[in-house]
Amino acid sequence: MEYRRLGTDGPVVSRIAFGNSLTAGNQLADANALACVRAALDAGITTFDTADAYADGRAEELLGRALRGVDRDSVVVCTKVGRGGGPGPGTLSAGRIATSLDASLRRLGTGHVDLYQAHLYDDSTPLEETMGAFADAVRAGKVRCVGVSEWAADEIGRAAVLARELGVPLVANQPQYSLLWRVIEAEVMPACTALGIGQMVWSPLAGGVLTGKYRPGQPPPAGSRAVAARGGEVSIRRFDFLDDAVLTAVSRAAELAGQAGLTLPRLALAWALRGEAVATAVIGASAPEQITRNLAALRTPLDPELLHRIDAALAPVVVRDPALTLSRMLRAASLSQTAR
């Protein structure tokens, strides 16, 4: 395993992090979910990502169970707040943050989280209130570092200024990023680099599409995320990853990777980790052996000519529009619904 500091002031994280957004408490039986965490620990993974919204809290509970007995200082536990939550105050209001954080700590079985992230931007709550609540959590010793997830560049910039004024640096951004989804490259990534904010990217394999298991013109395979995980199909289809044009392009990229002696998922994960901006990539797993296979990405040299051919094969279906950062996408959808 390799390790890198998350941003200028964040914790040292494993280059591959383990996430349980659509597995623990959802796609997998508890025993399998716990076995995947144990395999991650055995592989040297120290960084674990979850959220209060995943499986309605069950994902946090299972992660807490899996880490019971593990030296707390040897792992970086990350969770999020601010997605869903039902009627009432804004999802990132001070009251919601305080209540959700205490519930997360109980479910995780820990006195603090190492990284607490705002899960989507909340238009209904003043940003000053959100960042103030985060600063209070740090001062109370319940949170070590703070970050955001799927915010646009301007939102991140304003939050970073407020955080700095409060003496609680913003250290991390958790965006979607893969060979197919590159919307952070134009605005978010440069803005974060200038601010000393590290990227903790999710879905580097595009929800499993970059494993090559989804084939054009064929139904999703049994047991895959698009079939077995509650919300899995919606998560993938939201980005049109199961469109036949996308799957055809991915099949061609897989052929090119194979000609170079690589699997496509190994190449795709190595691609997401290239350069200095991305500190860690969050992967999920439905079986322990998947984690072992993914570790090979850390030992994968990327030939520039191969990457050029891969880019050419995927070019017609790659998404780059910064307006599709998830906070902006959901805001646009909400405004469109309101207008109706």
Short mmCIF file of the C-alpha atoms (twelve columns), coordinates in Angstrom:
data_MODEL
# 
_entry.id   MODEL 
# 
loop_
_atom_site.group_PDB 
_atom_site.id 
_atom_site.type_symbol 
_atom_site.label_atom_id 
_atom_site.label_alt_id 
_atom_site.label_comp_id 
_atom_site.label_asym_id 
_atom_site.label_seq_id 
_atom_site.Cartn_x 
_atom_site.Cartn_y 
_atom_site.Cartn_z 
_atom_site.pdbx_PDB_model_num 
ATOM 1   C CA . MET A 1   0.000   0.000   0.000   1 
ATOM 2   C CA . GLU A 2   1.049   3.582   -0.601  1 
ATOM 3   C CA . TYR A 3   0.045   6.581   1.503   1 
ATOM 4   C CA . ARG A 4   -0.298  10.313  0.910   1 
ATOM 5   C CA . ARG A 5   -1.399  13.363  2.879   1 
ATOM 6   C CA . LEU A 6   -4.917  14.510  2.062   1 
ATOM 7   C CA . GLY A 7   -4.500  18.144  1.107   1 
ATOM 8   C CA . THR A 8   -2.029  20.445  2.828   1 
ATOM 9   C CA . ASP A 9   -3.337  19.933  6.374   1 
ATOM 10  C CA . GLY A 10  -5.308  16.680  6.248   1 
ATOM 11  C CA . PRO A 11  -4.541  13.198  7.550   1 
ATOM 12  C CA . VAL A 12  -2.254  10.711  5.840   1 
ATOM 13  C CA . VAL A 13  -4.518  8.357   3.880   1 
ATOM 14  C CA . SER A 14  -4.020  5.112   2.020   1 
ATOM 15  C CA . ARG A 15  -3.989  5.674   -1.729  1 
ATOM 16  C CA . ILE A 16  -6.905  3.287   -1.999  1 
ATOM 17  C CA . ALA A 17  -9.738  3.858   0.477   1 
ATOM 18  C CA . PHE A 18  -12.587 1.496   1.232   1 
ATOM 19  C CA . GLY A 19  -16.151 2.781   0.896   1 
ATOM 20  C CA . ASN A 20  -19.472 1.109   1.663   1 
ATOM 21  C CA . SER A 21  -22.083 3.332   0.021   1 
ATOM 22  C CA . LEU A 22  -23.980 0.597   -1.856  1 
ATOM 23  C CA . THR A 23  -22.687 -2.540  -0.179  1 
ATOM 24  C CA . ALA A 24  -22.907 -2.645  3.631   1 
ATOM 25  C CA . GLY A 25  -26.473 -2.860  4.853   1 
ATOM 26  C CA . ASN A 26  -27.669 -2.950  1.255   1 
ATOM 27  C CA . GLN A 27  -26.168 -5.186  -1.446  1 
ATOM 28  C CA . LEU A 28  -24.263 -7.523  0.897   1 
ATOM 29  C CA . ALA A 29  -25.119 -9.766  3.787   1 
ATOM 30  C CA . ASP A 30  -23.544 -8.504  7.005   1 
ATOM 31  C CA . ALA A 31  -20.946 -11.291 7.117   1 
ATOM 32  C CA . ASN A 32  -19.749 -10.454 3.613   1 
ATOM 33  C CA . ALA A 33  -19.602 -6.731  4.376   1 
ATOM 34  C CA . LEU A 34  -17.500 -7.384  7.482   1 
ATOM 35  C CA . ALA A 35  -15.202 -9.737  5.541   1 
ATOM 36  C CA . CYS A 36  -14.540 -7.011  2.963   1 
ATOM 37  C CA . VAL A 37  -13.443 -4.569  5.674   1 
ATOM 38  C CA . ARG A 38  -11.139 -7.198  7.170   1 
ATOM 39  C CA . ALA A 39  -9.632  -7.821  3.720   1 
ATOM 40  C CA . ALA A 40  -9.096  -4.083  3.309   1 
ATOM 41  C CA . LEU A 41  -7.278  -3.893  6.643   1 
ATOM 42  C CA . ASP A 42  -5.131  -6.898  5.701   1 
ATOM 43  C CA . ALA A 43  -4.230  -5.146  2.451   1 
ATOM 44  C CA . GLY A 44  -2.938  -2.091  4.307   1 
ATOM 45  C CA . ILE A 45  -5.943  0.122   3.626   1 
ATOM 46  C CA . THR A 46  -6.249  2.580   6.496   1 
ATOM 47  C CA . THR A 47  -8.938  4.898   5.143   1 
ATOM 48  C CA . PHE A 48  -12.640 4.044   5.390   1 
ATOM 49  C CA . ASP A 49  -15.450 6.138   3.948   1 
ATOM 50  C CA . THR A 50  -19.145 6.040   4.773   1 
ATOM 51  C CA . ALA A 51  -22.065 8.423   5.423   1 
ATOM 52  C CA . ASP A 52  -25.101 8.791   7.638   1 
ATOM 53  C CA . ALA A 53  -27.344 8.378   4.580   1 
ATOM 54  C CA . TYR A 54  -25.891 5.082   3.374   1 
ATOM 55  C CA . ALA A 55  -28.434 2.322   4.013   1 
ATOM 56  C CA . ASP A 56  -30.121 4.714   6.471   1 
ATOM 57  C CA . GLY A 57  -27.253 4.438   8.950   1 
ATOM 58  C CA . ARG A 58  -26.659 0.691   8.618   1 
ATOM 59  C CA . ALA A 59  -23.454 1.273   6.666   1 
ATOM 60  C CA . GLU A 60  -21.979 3.243   9.572   1 
ATOM 61  C CA . GLU A 61  -23.067 0.572   12.036  1 
ATOM 62  C CA . LEU A 62  -21.409 -2.205  10.051  1 
ATOM 63  C CA . LEU A 63  -18.202 -0.219  9.607   1 
ATOM 64  C CA . GLY A 64  -18.123 0.394   13.346  1 
ATOM 65  C CA . ARG A 65  -18.557 -3.323  14.002  1 
ATOM 66  C CA . ALA A 66  -15.845 -4.220  11.512  1 
ATOM 67  C CA . LEU A 67  -13.346 -1.819  13.085  1 
ATOM 68  C CA . ARG A 68  -14.067 -2.891  16.652  1 
ATOM 69  C CA . GLY A 69  -10.799 -3.893  18.290  1 
ATOM 70  C CA . VAL A 70  -8.669  -2.147  15.644  1 
ATOM 71  C CA . ASP A 71  -6.209  0.439   16.988  1 
ATOM 72  C CA . ARG A 72  -8.214  3.650   16.496  1 
ATOM 73  C CA . ASP A 73  -5.117  5.693   15.700  1 
ATOM 74  C CA . SER A 74  -4.207  3.318   12.866  1 
ATOM 75  C CA . VAL A 75  -7.268  4.108   10.738  1 
ATOM 76  C CA . VAL A 76  -8.809  7.204   9.156   1 
ATOM 77  C CA . VAL A 77  -12.577 7.070   9.543   1 
ATOM 78  C CA . CYS A 78  -14.537 9.385   7.257   1 
ATOM 79  C CA . THR A 79  -18.260 10.031  7.213   1 
ATOM 80  C CA . LYS A 80  -20.630 12.607  5.783   1 
ATOM 81  C CA . VAL A 81  -23.725 14.633  6.620   1 
ATOM 82  C CA . GLY A 82  -26.210 16.514  4.507   1 
ATOM 83  C CA . ARG A 83  -27.985 14.203  2.098   1 
ATOM 84  C CA . GLY A 84  -31.663 13.660  2.691   1 
ATOM 85  C CA . GLY A 85  -32.993 13.735  6.221   1 
ATOM 86  C CA . GLY A 86  -36.645 14.534  5.577   1 
ATOM 87  C CA . PRO A 87  -38.572 17.751  6.321   1 
ATOM 88  C CA . GLY A 88  -37.358 20.389  8.710   1 
ATOM 89  C CA . PRO A 89  -34.257 22.596  8.851   1 
ATOM 90  C CA . GLY A 90  -31.726 22.482  6.057   1 
ATOM 91  C CA . THR A 91  -29.617 19.356  5.726   1 
ATOM 92  C CA . LEU A 92  -26.490 21.333  6.666   1 
ATOM 93  C CA . SER A 93  -28.044 23.486  9.396   1 
ATOM 94  C CA . ALA A 94  -26.229 23.656  12.723  1 
ATOM 95  C CA . GLY A 95  -28.925 21.600  14.416  1 
ATOM 96  C CA . ARG A 96  -28.920 18.878  11.767  1 
ATOM 97  C CA . ILE A 97  -25.114 18.655  11.841  1 
ATOM 98  C CA . ALA A 98  -24.951 18.380  15.632  1 
ATOM 99  C CA . THR A 99  -27.681 15.723  15.785  1 
ATOM 100 C CA . SER A 100 -26.366 13.728  12.847  1 
ATOM 101 C CA . LEU A 101 -22.775 13.791  14.073  1 
ATOM 102 C CA . ASP A 102 -23.703 12.417  17.484  1 
ATOM 103 C CA . ALA A 103 -25.745 9.664   15.799  1 
ATOM 104 C CA . SER A 104 -22.857 8.834   13.475  1 
ATOM 105 C CA . LEU A 105 -20.435 8.576   16.370  1 
ATOM 106 C CA . ARG A 106 -22.790 6.180   18.159  1 
ATOM 107 C CA . ARG A 107 -23.212 3.997   15.104  1 
ATOM 108 C CA . LEU A 108 -19.486 3.988   14.382  1 
ATOM 109 C CA . GLY A 109 -18.631 3.263   18.005  1 
ATOM 110 C CA . THR A 110 -15.997 5.973   18.201  1 
ATOM 111 C CA . GLY A 111 -15.431 9.253   20.005  1 
ATOM 112 C CA . HIS A 112 -14.375 11.127  16.881  1 
ATOM 113 C CA . VAL A 113 -14.265 10.944  13.101  1 
ATOM 114 C CA . ASP A 114 -11.064 11.865  11.310  1 
ATOM 115 C CA . LEU A 115 -12.782 13.525  8.354   1 
ATOM 116 C CA . TYR A 116 -16.330 14.920  8.414   1 
ATOM 117 C CA . GLN A 117 -17.647 15.991  5.032   1 
ATOM 118 C CA . ALA A 118 -20.640 18.029  3.911   1 
ATOM 119 C CA . HIS A 119 -22.572 15.721  1.624   1 
ATOM 120 C CA . LEU A 120 -23.894 18.000  -1.161  1 
ATOM 121 C CA . TYR A 121 -24.343 21.752  -0.887  1 
ATOM 122 C CA . ASP A 122 -27.370 23.024  1.043   1 
ATOM 123 C CA . ASP A 123 -28.958 26.106  -0.557  1 
ATOM 124 C CA . SER A 124 -31.396 26.507  2.320   1 
ATOM 125 C CA . THR A 125 -28.750 27.076  5.009   1 
ATOM 126 C CA . PRO A 126 -26.299 30.013  5.166   1 
ATOM 127 C CA . LEU A 127 -22.804 28.731  4.501   1 
ATOM 128 C CA . GLU A 128 -21.609 30.627  7.586   1 
ATOM 129 C CA . GLU A 129 -23.902 28.493  9.730   1 
ATOM 130 C CA . THR A 130 -22.667 25.240  8.197   1 
ATOM 131 C CA . MET A 131 -18.986 26.055  8.552   1 
ATOM 132 C CA . GLY A 132 -19.541 27.387  12.061  1 
ATOM 133 C CA . ALA A 133 -21.137 24.082  13.058  1 
ATOM 134 C CA . PHE A 134 -18.189 22.202  11.573  1 
ATOM 135 C CA . ALA A 135 -15.774 24.398  13.512  1 
ATOM 136 C CA . ASP A 136 -17.721 23.743  16.721  1 
ATOM 137 C CA . ALA A 137 -17.456 19.985  16.106  1 
ATOM 138 C CA . VAL A 138 -13.684 20.256  15.689  1 
ATOM 139 C CA . ARG A 139 -13.305 22.321  18.852  1 
ATOM 140 C CA . ALA A 140 -15.414 19.761  20.741  1 
ATOM 141 C CA . GLY A 141 -12.990 17.024  19.707  1 
ATOM 142 C CA . LYS A 142 -15.655 15.111  17.782  1 
ATOM 143 C CA . VAL A 143 -14.078 15.828  14.378  1 
ATOM 144 C CA . ARG A 144 -10.414 16.102  13.384  1 
ATOM 145 C CA . CYS A 145 -10.722 17.543  9.847   1 
ATOM 146 C CA . VAL A 146 -13.524 18.777  7.591   1 
ATOM 147 C CA . GLY A 147 -14.267 18.552  3.906   1 
ATOM 148 C CA . VAL A 148 -17.031 18.638  1.311   1 
ATOM 149 C CA . SER A 149 -18.421 16.235  -1.269  1 
ATOM 150 C CA . GLU A 150 -19.633 17.062  -4.770  1 
ATOM 151 C CA . TRP A 151 -19.552 20.834  -4.367  1 
ATOM 152 C CA . ALA A 152 -18.883 23.193  -7.259  1 
ATOM 153 C CA . ALA A 153 -15.670 25.227  -7.400  1 
ATOM 154 C CA . ASP A 154 -17.241 28.509  -6.289  1 
ATOM 155 C CA . GLU A 155 -18.969 26.799  -3.356  1 
ATOM 156 C CA . ILE A 156 -15.688 25.195  -2.281  1 
ATOM 157 C CA . GLY A 157 -13.884 28.527  -2.537  1 
ATOM 158 C CA . ARG A 158 -16.371 30.315  -0.278  1 
ATOM 159 C CA . ALA A 159 -16.310 27.467  2.237   1 
ATOM 160 C CA . ALA A 160 -12.505 27.462  2.312   1 
ATOM 161 C CA . VAL A 161 -12.400 31.167  3.128   1 
ATOM 162 C CA . LEU A 162 -14.887 30.763  5.996   1 
ATOM 163 C CA . ALA A 163 -13.114 27.692  7.321   1 
ATOM 164 C CA . ARG A 164 -9.788  29.494  7.347   1 
ATOM 165 C CA . GLU A 165 -11.319 32.429  9.249   1 
ATOM 166 C CA . LEU A 166 -12.665 29.970  11.813  1 
ATOM 167 C CA . GLY A 167 -9.268  28.317  12.187  1 
ATOM 168 C CA . VAL A 168 -10.511 24.999  10.776  1 
ATOM 169 C CA . PRO A 169 -8.971  24.399  7.351   1 
ATOM 170 C CA . LEU A 170 -10.991 22.648  4.676   1 
ATOM 171 C CA . VAL A 171 -8.755  19.740  3.667   1 
ATOM 172 C CA . ALA A 172 -10.754 17.486  1.346   1 
ATOM 173 C CA . ASN A 173 -13.197 17.310  -1.518  1 
ATOM 174 C CA . GLN A 174 -14.912 14.047  -2.434  1 
ATOM 175 C CA . PRO A 175 -16.054 14.162  -6.067  1 
ATOM 176 C CA . GLN A 176 -16.955 11.548  -8.630  1 
ATOM 177 C CA . TYR A 177 -14.024 11.038  -11.012 1 
ATOM 178 C CA . SER A 178 -13.203 8.398   -13.590 1 
ATOM 179 C CA . LEU A 179 -12.154 7.862   -17.187 1 
ATOM 180 C CA . LEU A 180 -15.806 8.456   -18.086 1 
ATOM 181 C CA . TRP A 181 -16.654 11.288  -15.661 1 
ATOM 182 C CA . ARG A 182 -14.183 14.193  -15.684 1 
ATOM 183 C CA . VAL A 183 -16.342 17.160  -14.709 1 
ATOM 184 C CA . ILE A 184 -13.950 18.251  -11.933 1 
ATOM 185 C CA . GLU A 185 -10.981 18.782  -14.243 1 
ATOM 186 C CA . ALA A 186 -11.957 22.205  -15.603 1 
ATOM 187 C CA . GLU A 187 -12.852 24.064  -12.398 1 
ATOM 188 C CA . VAL A 188 -12.991 22.021  -9.201  1 
ATOM 189 C CA . MET A 189 -9.576  20.389  -9.372  1 
ATOM 190 C CA . PRO A 190 -7.605  23.600  -10.124 1 
ATOM 191 C CA . ALA A 191 -9.503  25.532  -7.442  1 
ATOM 192 C CA . CYS A 192 -8.824  22.848  -4.833  1 
ATOM 193 C CA . THR A 193 -5.141  22.614  -5.728  1 
ATOM 194 C CA . ALA A 194 -4.750  26.352  -5.246  1 
ATOM 195 C CA . LEU A 195 -6.474  26.106  -1.848  1 
ATOM 196 C CA . GLY A 196 -4.476  23.106  -0.597  1 
ATOM 197 C CA . ILE A 197 -7.535  20.834  -0.725  1 
ATOM 198 C CA . GLY A 198 -6.969  17.200  -1.669  1 
ATOM 199 C CA . GLN A 199 -9.240  15.028  -3.798  1 
ATOM 200 C CA . MET A 200 -10.746 11.863  -2.324  1 
ATOM 201 C CA . VAL A 201 -12.439 10.595  -5.468  1 
ATOM 202 C CA . TRP A 202 -15.364 8.180   -5.566  1 
ATOM 203 C CA . SER A 203 -16.561 5.803   -8.298  1 
ATOM 204 C CA . PRO A 204 -13.172 5.583   -10.079 1 
ATOM 205 C CA . LEU A 205 -14.590 2.511   -11.863 1 
ATOM 206 C CA . ALA A 206 -17.819 4.331   -12.806 1 
ATOM 207 C CA . GLY A 207 -20.054 2.174   -10.652 1 
ATOM 208 C CA . GLY A 208 -18.466 -0.982  -12.036 1 
ATOM 209 C CA . VAL A 209 -18.962 -0.036  -15.693 1 
ATOM 210 C CA . LEU A 210 -15.184 0.237   -16.130 1 
ATOM 211 C CA . THR A 211 -14.766 -3.361  -15.039 1 
ATOM 212 C CA . GLY A 212 -16.273 -4.350  -18.388 1 
ATOM 213 C CA . LYS A 213 -18.957 -6.562  -16.839 1 
ATOM 214 C CA . TYR A 214 -21.806 -4.570  -18.382 1 
ATOM 215 C CA . ARG A 215 -22.112 -5.360  -22.104 1 
ATOM 216 C CA . PRO A 216 -23.926 -3.392  -24.827 1 
ATOM 217 C CA . GLY A 217 -27.254 -4.888  -25.758 1 
ATOM 218 C CA . GLN A 218 -27.282 -7.244  -22.771 1 
ATOM 219 C CA . PRO A 219 -29.046 -7.004  -19.383 1 
ATOM 220 C CA . PRO A 220 -26.886 -6.254  -16.319 1 
ATOM 221 C CA . PRO A 221 -25.376 -9.434  -14.854 1 
ATOM 222 C CA . ALA A 222 -27.014 -11.019 -11.818 1 
ATOM 223 C CA . GLY A 223 -25.535 -9.820  -8.542  1 
ATOM 224 C CA . SER A 224 -24.126 -6.597  -10.034 1 
ATOM 225 C CA . ARG A 225 -24.735 -3.194  -8.472  1 
ATOM 226 C CA . ALA A 226 -27.291 -2.319  -11.141 1 
ATOM 227 C CA . VAL A 227 -29.376 -5.312  -10.061 1 
ATOM 228 C CA . ALA A 228 -28.560 -6.219  -6.461  1 
ATOM 229 C CA . ALA A 229 -28.029 -2.880  -4.703  1 
ATOM 230 C CA . ARG A 230 -30.989 -0.777  -3.605  1 
ATOM 231 C CA . GLY A 231 -30.494 2.449   -5.535  1 
ATOM 232 C CA . GLY A 232 -27.619 0.967   -7.530  1 
ATOM 233 C CA . GLU A 233 -29.323 1.133   -10.908 1 
ATOM 234 C CA . VAL A 234 -30.450 4.691   -10.255 1 
ATOM 235 C CA . SER A 235 -26.909 5.670   -9.248  1 
ATOM 236 C CA . ILE A 236 -25.480 4.306   -12.501 1 
ATOM 237 C CA . ARG A 237 -28.297 5.365   -14.815 1 
ATOM 238 C CA . ARG A 238 -28.226 8.916   -13.440 1 
ATOM 239 C CA . PHE A 239 -24.976 9.320   -15.365 1 
ATOM 240 C CA . ASP A 240 -26.098 7.263   -18.424 1 
ATOM 241 C CA . PHE A 241 -23.291 4.772   -17.862 1 
ATOM 242 C CA . LEU A 242 -25.459 1.882   -19.075 1 
ATOM 243 C CA . ASP A 243 -26.177 3.526   -22.413 1 
ATOM 244 C CA . ASP A 244 -25.127 1.229   -25.276 1 
ATOM 245 C CA . ALA A 245 -22.862 3.929   -26.738 1 
ATOM 246 C CA . VAL A 246 -20.989 4.126   -23.430 1 
ATOM 247 C CA . LEU A 247 -20.740 0.353   -23.068 1 
ATOM 248 C CA . THR A 248 -19.503 -0.015  -26.655 1 
ATOM 249 C CA . ALA A 249 -16.769 2.556   -26.053 1 
ATOM 250 C CA . VAL A 250 -15.823 0.839   -22.782 1 
ATOM 251 C CA . SER A 251 -15.591 -2.502  -24.590 1 
ATOM 252 C CA . ARG A 252 -13.131 -0.977  -27.050 1 
ATOM 253 C CA . ALA A 253 -11.089 0.499   -24.175 1 
ATOM 254 C CA . ALA A 254 -11.027 -2.931  -22.521 1 
ATOM 255 C CA . GLU A 255 -9.651  -4.446  -25.734 1 
ATOM 256 C CA . LEU A 256 -6.879  -1.846  -25.836 1 
ATOM 257 C CA . ALA A 257 -6.002  -2.457  -22.185 1 
ATOM 258 C CA . GLY A 258 -5.934  -6.213  -22.819 1 
ATOM 259 C CA . GLN A 259 -3.562  -5.776  -25.750 1 
ATOM 260 C CA . ALA A 260 -1.198  -4.028  -23.321 1 
ATOM 261 C CA . GLY A 261 -1.477  -6.885  -20.820 1 
ATOM 262 C CA . LEU A 262 -3.750  -4.974  -18.421 1 
ATOM 263 C CA . THR A 263 -7.316  -5.343  -17.246 1 
ATOM 264 C CA . LEU A 264 -9.472  -2.268  -17.763 1 
ATOM 265 C CA . PRO A 265 -10.317 -1.828  -14.038 1 
ATOM 266 C CA . ARG A 266 -6.628  -1.949  -13.153 1 
ATOM 267 C CA . LEU A 267 -5.842  0.688   -15.766 1 
ATOM 268 C CA . ALA A 268 -8.865  2.835   -14.831 1 
ATOM 269 C CA . LEU A 269 -7.984  2.915   -11.142 1 
ATOM 270 C CA . ALA A 270 -4.329  3.689   -11.891 1 
ATOM 271 C CA . TRP A 271 -5.514  6.518   -14.175 1 
ATOM 272 C CA . ALA A 272 -7.663  8.036   -11.416 1 
ATOM 273 C CA . LEU A 273 -4.693  7.993   -9.015  1 
ATOM 274 C CA . ARG A 274 -2.181  9.561   -11.389 1 
ATOM 275 C CA . GLY A 275 -0.747  12.988  -10.607 1 
ATOM 276 C CA . GLU A 276 -0.676  14.950  -7.375  1 
ATOM 277 C CA . ALA A 277 -4.245  16.227  -7.067  1 
ATOM 278 C CA . VAL A 278 -5.873  12.906  -6.125  1 
ATOM 279 C CA . ALA A 279 -4.732  11.685  -2.724  1 
ATOM 280 C CA . THR A 280 -6.959  8.603   -2.561  1 
ATOM 281 C CA . ALA A 281 -9.606  6.768   -4.562  1 
ATOM 282 C CA . VAL A 282 -12.582 5.209   -2.790  1 
ATOM 283 C CA . ILE A 283 -13.497 1.719   -3.964  1 
ATOM 284 C CA . GLY A 284 -16.281 -0.588  -2.893  1 
ATOM 285 C CA . ALA A 285 -16.273 -4.363  -2.990  1 
ATOM 286 C CA . SER A 286 -18.814 -7.159  -2.928  1 
ATOM 287 C CA . ALA A 287 -16.136 -9.794  -2.278  1 
ATOM 288 C CA . PRO A 288 -12.766 -9.638  -0.452  1 
ATOM 289 C CA . GLU A 289 -10.810 -10.801 -3.508  1 
ATOM 290 C CA . GLN A 290 -11.894 -7.704  -5.427  1 
ATOM 291 C CA . ILE A 291 -9.853  -5.596  -3.022  1 
ATOM 292 C CA . THR A 292 -6.717  -7.629  -3.648  1 
ATOM 293 C CA . ARG A 293 -7.165  -7.288  -7.412  1 
ATOM 294 C CA . ASN A 294 -7.606  -3.523  -7.158  1 
ATOM 295 C CA . LEU A 295 -4.322  -3.119  -5.308  1 
ATOM 296 C CA . ALA A 296 -2.531  -3.989  -8.539  1 
ATOM 297 C CA . ALA A 297 -3.379  -0.476  -9.767  1 
ATOM 298 C CA . LEU A 298 -0.711  0.903   -7.433  1 
ATOM 299 C CA . ARG A 299 1.941   -0.979  -9.421  1 
ATOM 300 C CA . THR A 300 0.656   -0.087  -12.887 1 
ATOM 301 C CA . PRO A 301 2.824   2.189   -15.052 1 
ATOM 302 C CA . LEU A 302 0.727   4.184   -17.505 1 
ATOM 303 C CA . ASP A 303 2.102   4.279   -21.031 1 
ATOM 304 C CA . PRO A 304 1.294   7.665   -22.640 1 
ATOM 305 C CA . GLU A 305 0.572   6.094   -26.016 1 
ATOM 306 C CA . LEU A 306 -1.855  3.602   -24.467 1 
ATOM 307 C CA . LEU A 307 -3.626  6.410   -22.610 1 
ATOM 308 C CA . HIS A 308 -3.900  8.328   -25.876 1 
ATOM 309 C CA . ARG A 309 -5.624  5.358   -27.529 1 
ATOM 310 C CA . ILE A 310 -7.884  4.834   -24.508 1 
ATOM 311 C CA . ASP A 311 -8.864  8.515   -24.559 1 
ATOM 312 C CA . ALA A 312 -9.643  8.305   -28.276 1 
ATOM 313 C CA . ALA A 313 -11.842 5.252   -27.743 1 
ATOM 314 C CA . LEU A 314 -13.790 6.898   -24.908 1 
ATOM 315 C CA . ALA A 315 -13.847 10.473  -26.266 1 
ATOM 316 C CA . PRO A 316 -17.412 10.395  -27.657 1 
ATOM 317 C CA . VAL A 317 -18.886 9.412   -24.273 1 
ATOM 318 C CA . VAL A 318 -16.637 11.167  -21.730 1 
ATOM 319 C CA . VAL A 319 -18.521 13.748  -19.626 1 
ATOM 320 C CA . ARG A 320 -16.594 16.953  -18.883 1 
ATOM 321 C CA . ASP A 321 -19.195 19.701  -18.310 1 
ATOM 322 C CA . PRO A 322 -18.483 21.349  -14.898 1 
ATOM 323 C CA . ALA A 323 -22.184 22.212  -14.673 1 
ATOM 324 C CA . LEU A 324 -22.714 18.520  -13.938 1 
ATOM 325 C CA . THR A 325 -20.973 18.648  -10.565 1 
ATOM 326 C CA . LEU A 326 -23.587 16.870  -8.485  1 
ATOM 327 C CA . SER A 327 -24.596 19.867  -6.343  1 
ATOM 328 C CA . ARG A 328 -25.240 21.894  -9.498  1 
ATOM 329 C CA . MET A 329 -26.984 19.014  -11.254 1 
ATOM 330 C CA . LEU A 330 -29.399 18.453  -8.394  1 
ATOM 331 C CA . ARG A 331 -30.027 22.178  -7.993  1 
ATOM 332 C CA . ALA A 332 -30.891 22.471  -11.686 1 
ATOM 333 C CA . ALA A 333 -33.218 19.487  -11.425 1 
ATOM 334 C CA . SER A 334 -34.923 21.011  -8.389  1 
ATOM 335 C CA . LEU A 335 -35.401 24.362  -10.137 1 
ATOM 336 C CA . SER A 336 -36.803 22.604  -13.183 1 
ATOM 337 C CA . GLN A 337 -39.264 20.664  -11.019 1 
ATOM 338 C CA . THR A 338 -40.301 23.866  -9.214  1 
ATOM 339 C CA . ALA A 339 -40.862 25.642  -12.527 1 
ATOM 340 C CA . ARG A 340 -43.338 22.948  -13.540 1 
# 
